[in-house]
Amino acid sequence: MEREDFGDIMDLRKVPIPRAPKALIRLIVPAIIVLILLFTTFYTVGPEEIGIVLRLGKYVRSTDPGLHVKLPFGVEGVTKVPIQRQLKQEFGFRTVRAGVRTEYTTRGTAGESNMLTGDLNAAVVEWVVQYRIVEPYMYLFRVRNVSNTFRDMSEAVMRRVVGDRTVNEVLTIGRQEVADNVLLQLQELCDQYETGIKVEQVVLQDVNPPDAVKPSFNEVNEAQQERERLINEAQSEYNKVIPRARGEAEQTIRQAEGYALDRVNRARGDSARFVAVFDEYLKAPEVTRKRIYLETMNEILPRVESKIIVDDDLRGILPLLNLNTSREASKE
């Protein structure tokens, strides 16, 4: 039984294998060559990109967005650089999944986020650098591994700027100033190294004390806030009392000055009036004396209830005086 099977196998080996026709091979090979020629000759540059054409590894030209032609079969290669796209690098955290609820992780980033401030305190700084490629030739050929170099530059500049400030400045009022200084110094380094990168924005995402000292730091912050609150309350009370007292004092001074000015002016007016009357009196003493007498009597006589006018030439005036009537009237 085994010998018969072995014989069958020997018979199968003698079966002729069909071969492809030579005409078909002559069609397939040129078609493959044409396809390779087409795929290696034409290329497309996207609307946000620019094409850098290299001929045998040497820069030849730059091409704008659209359909272009190059030498086929690898003689010329194209590297597409996204010059219109805003790129970013994250420090101290990584974006796991972007969306409505973006997920982040800080695993493995402690080495780049832990920093020492100028007052020898520790801070955990997380930031984002947004940039664009403005010089594709410099970006590709001036610096080797420009992405990692730019990352190291950003971290070095941030450590230098944070190291020049206190921890309170970095955590509170100085965050925007830190971001602005990092942007300026990082751009200076990019220009110095000819990276072809323009730094658009530096954003401090989050700045916190290390987890080990967070409770103590929070207690210090609460104490400082309580102190600020008490100072503000005292300043508010001061602003209520002191200006009012100053206003009342100013009002009293102005009233006294007004009263003094009124009295002085009245005295000066009375004095000037008396001097004027005296001057007129010297000019005509009799007339002035009579006028003064008449004016005085004009003020006095209306106040007298009963009047008796006696002529100077009259000798006996007793019959004219009704003394009893006067007494009774006075008693009443």
Buried (B, 14 or more C-beta within 10 A) or exposed (E): EEEEEEEEEEEEEEEEEEEEEEEEEEEEEEEEEEEEEEEBBEBEBEEEBBBBBBEEEEBBEBBEBEEBEBBBEEEBBBBBBBBEEEBEBBBBBEEEEEEEEEEBEEEEBEEBBBBEBBEEBBBBBBBBBBBBBEBBBBBBBEBEEBEEBBBEBBBEBBBEBBEEBBBBBBBEEBBEEBBEBBBEBBBEBBBEBBBBBEBBEBBBBBBBBBEEEEEEBEEEBEEEEEEEEEEEEEEEEEEEEEEEEEEEEEEEEEEEEEEEEEEEEEEEEEEEEEEEEEEEBEEEEEEBEEBEEEEEEEEEEEEEEEEEEEEEEEEEEEEEEEEEEEEEEEEE
